[in-house]
Amino acid sequence: MRFLPPAVLRELDDRALEDLLGRTGLVVAFGAGELSGLAAAALLFADYAVLDRDALLVIDTPAAWSGVVWRLGRRAMRLFVRDEHRIAASEAIALELCDEVADAVEPEAWLAGWLGDRSQLALDSAATLIRMRGGDALERAEFARLFAIGEPQHGVSAFLGKRPAAFSDER
C-alpha cells in the first residue's frame, strides 16, 4: 500500500505520476488545500481518494482531465460542459471524483482509522485485481495465494476470538 498525504501530492513530478500509474498495490491519496495539475491527477488516479472538507479540486491540465476520465469513464462528459472546473470537496464527492470527504483531521490519523483492522495485503491484492481486470483465473490464483499464507484464517480467528485482528504487512 502506498499513502500520498497532501505534502507528497504537491511535490509530485511527471516521473512520480508515471510511477504511480504503474503501481501494483493499493494507492490511497489524501488531498487538502487547493489541488491542481499533477496533484489533482494523482488524487484522481488513486484507488481511494480522500479530500479534506475544505479542499478544492482544480481540473486544469491534461493529466488532471485524464484522471477524471479514468475515474468517471463516459460520465466525465458532464464535467466538460461546465464553465468552472474548480470543485469543492462536497461537490467532488457528489460527482464521484473522490471516495470520501474527511472532516478536518490529520492525514496520518485518518489513515490509521481507515485501515483499522483491515489487512493491507488483502487491500493490495484487491486493488491489483480490480486494476488488471484479470477475470476468474487471476482471481482464483490470488485468493489461493492469500489462503496459502493464512491471511483469511488470521482474520477469522480474530473474529471468533472476539479480538481485533492485527494484520502484518510483512507477509
MOSUL-V655582 format. One record per residue. N is the residue number from 1. SS is DSSP state (a for helix, b for strand, c for the rest). NEAR is the number of other C-alpha atoms within 8 Angstrom. Layout:
{{N SS NEAR} {N SS NEAR}}
//
This chain:
{{1 c 10} {2 b 7} {3 b 8} {4 b 11} {5 c 11} {6 a 11} {7 a 7} {8 a 8} {9 a 14} {10 a 9} {11 c 7} {12 c 11} {13 c 7} {14 a 7} {15 a 7} {16 a 8} {17 a 11} {18 a 8} {19 a 8} {20 a 8} {21 a 7} {22 c 6} {23 c 8} {24 c 7} {25 c 11} {26 c 15} {27 b 12} {28 b 13} {29 b 15} {30 b 14} {31 b 14} {32 c 11} {33 c 8} {34 b 8} {35 b 13} {36 c 13} {37 a 12} {38 a 15} {39 a 12} {40 a 14} {41 a 15} {42 a 14} {43 a 13} {44 a 14} {45 a 10} {46 c 11} {47 c 8} {48 b 9} {49 b 15} {50 b 14} {51 b 14} {52 b 15} {53 c 10} {54 c 10} {55 c 13} {56 b 12} {57 b 13} {58 b 12} {59 c 11} {60 c 9} {61 c 9} {62 a 6} {63 a 9} {64 a 16} {65 a 11} {66 a 9} {67 a 13} {68 a 13} {69 a 11} {70 a 9} {71 a 10} {72 a 10} {73 a 8} {74 a 6} {75 a 7} {76 a 10} {77 a 7} {78 a 7} {79 a 7} {80 a 6} {81 c 6} {82 c 7} {83 c 4} {84 c 5} {85 c 9} {86 b 8} {87 b 10} {88 b 10} {89 a 14} {90 a 8} {91 a 8} {92 a 12} {93 a 12} {94 a 7} {95 c 7} {96 c 9} {97 c 12} {98 c 13} {99 c 9} {100 b 8} {101 b 12} {102 b 10} {103 c 6} {104 c 7} {105 c 8} {106 c 6} {107 a 9} {108 a 7} {109 a 8} {110 a 10} {111 a 8} {112 a 8} {113 a 7} {114 a 6} {115 a 9} {116 c 6} {117 c 8} {118 c 9} {119 c 11} {120 a 11} {121 a 9} {122 a 10} {123 a 12} {124 a 12} {125 a 11} {126 a 9} {127 a 12} {128 a 11} {129 a 11} {130 a 8} {131 a 6} {132 a 6} {133 c 6} {134 c 9} {135 a 6} {136 a 6} {137 a 7} {138 a 9} {139 a 10} {140 a 8} {141 a 8} {142 a 9} {143 a 8} {144 a 8} {145 a 8} {146 a 11} {147 a 10} {148 a 7} {149 c 7} {150 c 8} {151 a 11} {152 a 8} {153 a 8} {154 a 10} {155 a 10} {156 a 8} {157 a 8} {158 a 11} {159 a 10} {160 a 7} {161 c 6} {162 c 6} {163 c 7} {164 c 7} {165 c 10} {166 c 5} {167 c 10} {168 c 7} {169 c 7} {170 c 3} {171 c 5}}
//
